[in-house]
Amino acid sequence: MDEFERHGIGVVSGRDACVHALRSPGLTSDPGGGSPSVLLRDGDGHARVRGVLREIIAGLEPLPDSVRAAIEAVVGGLGTSFDLVRDFARPVAGAVTSAVLGVPLDDVFLDHLEKTTANLDVFGGTDRAGQASAFRLAVQLSRTPAGPGGLTALRAAHAAGRLDDDELMLNPVVLAHAAYENSLNFLACAGLELASSPTPKSVRELVTSICPARYVLRFGPDGPLAVSLTDGLPFGLGSHACPGSGVALAEGEVALGALAKLLDGGCQVQDVRWKSHPVFHGLASAQVVVSV
Ligand code: HEM
């Protein structure tokens, strides 16, 4: 029996069954409880909040030159020995998340953002540390002065009556987490593939085979279901399908293209450690030593 079954969560796998589940009007993303998060609701409220987030994300399509330059600067500063998570994936995903919100994000912020993953605990959110991190970031962002970008756009949407108070409080963190966590995991895993295998793959092939978000949760008449994304659906499907997939792919093109050049002459990978989250698949650390 796997971890999902032990918690009374059914598993849907196989591409056709997953496509069907993700398009099914009989399944919802709303676990009940009236969350203001875009991820945990459906219907008009979901469409309204998602519309605001989509407008924000569109501001990064195509990826602005300043964001490309920030990503290239991260890879340019790697040197000949570095950790794929700490030195590559984390600052790249952090730079893009910072551009999405339009505010600088320091290491303390990113640490808390990573801890909020526990808040998305599919087994009932028992990790209070994760919830505390999400709450702390929501309060911090609500007090942060912001220039042009997502946070200012969310505040403008609130002022225009498009978001209520609770939606304005929570969705900046939801957006930051969505932009950060899967990209962090994707970039690190893809970096490991580049470092370990000589066969080049496109960024889309990499994201499909790595599939950093392994499942999405849905709720039906018979209880919760974990719908697998590993059969070719890395960005999900249906009304919650990732609205940031274009940004994620562009970010991957720039970061992985620059990394591939750096690793062109060969490298060694040591101390590969994996995270153990049931949904978010990612590396904890991997040391790369570039051949000189
Ligand atoms: C490789 C990187 C990424 C992967 C694999 C990924 C994957 C996903 C998946 C599977 C969902 C659907 C969740 C569900 O159905 O419950 C999702 C939702 C979402 N993603 Fe992404 N994502 C990535 C990067 C990004 C980026 C860079 C952004 C923002 C710029 C973003 C913003 C969002 C938002 C706002 C949602 C919520 C949409 C909704 O609930 O309607 N994602 N993502």
Residues whose N, C-alpha, C, O or C-beta is under 5 A from the ligand:
A	BS01	HEM	V38 L39 R50 L53 I57 V100 L175 A178 A179 N182 S183 F186 P212 A213 V216 P234 F235 G236 S239 H240 A241 C242 P243 G244 V247 A248
